[in-house]
């Protein structure tokens, strides 16, 4: 159950960015923050202990991309529209 739930987190947030009908770039920061928060809680939850190492590695990767947003002009332009 727990592995399925953790995998569903990643899939849910990937779907947030996928659309043929409308723009989704404005969802990047809120989705990354939400995803990060969920995995951060799971990385400290005893029920997910078997996944702690993988969750922490994933959090490091998410943090890297989140920090890159600060240096991305495209996102700033998208917010101004």
Residue pairs with C-beta under 8 A, 6 or more apart in sequence:
2 47
2 48
2 50
2 51
3 51
6 39
6 42
6 48
6 51
6 55
9 35
9 38
9 39
10 35
13 31
13 32
13 34
13 35
16 24
16 27
16 31
17 24
17 27
17 28
17 31
18 24
23 78
25 74
25 75
25 78
26 78
26 79
28 69
28 75
29 66
29 69
29 75
32 62
32 65
32 66
32 69
33 66
35 62
36 59
36 62
36 63
36 66
39 55
39 58
39 59
39 62
40 59
42 48
42 51
42 55
43 51
43 52
43 55
43 56
43 59
48 55
69 75
